[in-house]
């Protein structure tokens, strides 16, 4: 049985300098990935949590 090549994986990825990679992509593959990226980034809502830190203590207060 021949191995099935997935459409979601580029044929090869080559490491370049300065932490970059190179991979040949077809136009259809690139367009599909850009559409997927746009769909994900345009439909996500901001997190409902608050990530603020509490205010720093005032300089005149002492607990001792």
VENPEWO-V28517 format. One record per backbone hydrogen bond with DSSP energy under -0.5 kcal/mol. NH is the residue of the N-H (numbers start at 1). CO is the residue of the C=O. If there is no record, write none. Layout:
BEGIN
nh->NH co->CO
nh->NH co->CO
END
This chain:
BEGIN
nh->5 co->3
nh->6 co->4
nh->9 co->6
nh->14 co->22
nh->16 co->20
nh->20 co->17
nh->22 co->14
nh->30 co->26
nh->31 co->27
nh->32 co->28
nh->33 co->29
nh->34 co->30
nh->35 co->31
nh->36 co->32
nh->37 co->33
nh->38 co->34
nh->39 co->35
nh->40 co->36
nh->41 co->37
nh->42 co->38
nh->43 co->39
nh->44 co->40
nh->51 co->49
nh->61 co->58
END
